[in-house]
Amino acid sequence: MKSIKPIIASLLLLASVIVFGQVNTQQNDPSLLKEIESLKSDVRWIKFDLQMQAGKIQQLEDSLKKLTHQQLSDTSVQSNAKQKSKGQETTDDNLYLKNNIGRGEYLQLSDGSLWQVESLDRLNCSLWLSSSDVKVVNSNRCLSGLMIINVDESSSNSVCAKRIK
């Protein structure tokens, strides 16, 4: 791809031509017309390059989604932990965060349980680190009735979550 400075200068020239009127091909300098055609070509290449980059970004997002689903699948197979009944406070005081999956979308705890974090709380736990001590407690604030508290965090330390495994 061409250097960005000449392209910007060319775009400014093209913009001034547009602002000050149409180019009359019979009265203008042929070098100016050649420059305008070059600018049009540059604009087409920039457009093409942006479309290619947008396509690559979409591919990366799709790959991230596939990896997240694969990781969820892998953690489900590896876990042999017993299911705890919904609505009861966890009695295990030694729980810690084993995996933070999908930027806080899912949390896997040391007992093998897998939790889906409510969408409004995902940002709060997106940066929680593995091995952080956590507690699962009852909460009237949460739709699921359960809250995961990160005891190692001083701010943004609690999220509502639903146990899915």
GISULCOR-V23389 format. One record per residue. N is the residue number from 0. RES is the residue in one small letter. PHI is phi in radians with two decimals (NA if undefined). Layout:
# GISULCOR-V23389
<<N	RES	PHI> <N	RES	PHI>>
This chain:
# GISULCOR-V23389
<<0	m	NA> <1	k	-1.17> <2	s	-1.09> <3	i	-1.31> <4	k	-1.09> <5	p	-1.11> <6	i	-1.19> <7	i	-1.11> <8	a	-1.06> <9	s	-1.15> <10	l	-1.13> <11	l	-1.11> <12	l	-1.09> <13	l	-1.09> <14	a	-1.10> <15	s	-1.16> <16	v	-1.11> <17	i	-1.15> <18	v	-1.17> <19	f	-1.59> <20	g	2.11> <21	q	-1.24> <22	v	-1.45> <23	n	-1.61> <24	t	-1.15> <25	q	-1.45> <26	q	-1.88> <27	n	-1.76> <28	d	-1.11> <29	p	-1.05> <30	s	-1.20> <31	l	-1.15> <32	l	-1.10> <33	k	-1.12> <34	e	-1.10> <35	i	-1.12> <36	e	-1.11> <37	s	-1.13> <38	l	-1.08> <39	k	-1.06> <40	s	-1.12> <41	d	-1.05> <42	v	-1.08> <43	r	-1.08> <44	w	-1.17> <45	i	-1.09> <46	k	-1.03> <47	f	-1.07> <48	d	-1.10> <49	l	-1.11> <50	q	-1.13> <51	m	-1.12> <52	q	-1.12> <53	a	-1.08> <54	g	-1.12> <55	k	-1.16> <56	i	-1.08> <57	q	-1.09> <58	q	-1.10> <59	l	-1.12> <60	e	-1.10> <61	d	-1.10> <62	s	-1.10> <63	l	-1.09> <64	k	-1.09> <65	k	-1.09> <66	l	-1.12> <67	t	-1.09> <68	h	-1.14> <69	q	-1.14> <70	q	-1.13> <71	l	-1.08> <72	s	-1.10> <73	d	-1.10> <74	t	-1.20> <75	s	-1.16> <76	v	-1.22> <77	q	-1.29> <78	s	-1.45> <79	n	-2.10> <80	a	-1.21> <81	k	-1.30> <82	q	-1.34> <83	k	-1.73> <84	s	-1.21> <85	k	-1.15> <86	g	1.62> <87	q	-1.81> <88	e	-1.21> <89	t	-1.23> <90	t	-1.66> <91	d	-1.32> <92	d	-1.43> <93	n	-1.83> <94	l	-1.36> <95	y	-2.48> <96	l	-1.34> <97	k	-1.57> <98	n	-2.48> <99	n	-1.85> <100	i	-1.90> <101	g	1.14> <102	r	0.96> <103	g	1.63> <104	e	-1.24> <105	y	-2.31> <106	l	-2.19> <107	q	-1.87> <108	l	-1.72> <109	s	-1.12> <110	d	-1.44> <111	g	1.62> <112	s	-1.20> <113	l	-2.11> <114	w	-2.16> <115	q	-1.72> <116	v	-1.40> <117	e	-1.06> <118	s	-0.97> <119	l	-1.23> <120	d	-1.76> <121	r	-1.09> <122	l	-1.10> <123	n	-1.03> <124	c	-1.85> <125	s	-1.06> <126	l	-1.86> <127	w	-1.09> <128	l	-1.65> <129	s	-1.05> <130	s	1.35> <131	s	-1.24> <132	d	-1.23> <133	v	-2.35> <134	k	-2.34> <135	v	-1.92> <136	v	-2.35> <137	n	-1.20> <138	s	-2.67> <139	n	-1.31> <140	r	-1.25> <141	c	-1.72> <142	l	-1.07> <143	s	-1.36> <144	g	1.48> <145	l	-2.24> <146	m	-2.30> <147	i	-1.81> <148	i	-1.94> <149	n	-1.58> <150	v	-1.26> <151	d	-1.47> <152	e	-1.64> <153	s	-1.59> <154	s	-2.17> <155	s	0.88> <156	n	-1.75> <157	s	-2.40> <158	v	-2.43> <159	c	-1.47> <160	a	-2.63> <161	k	-2.00> <162	r	-1.29> <163	i	-1.98> <164	k	-2.73>>
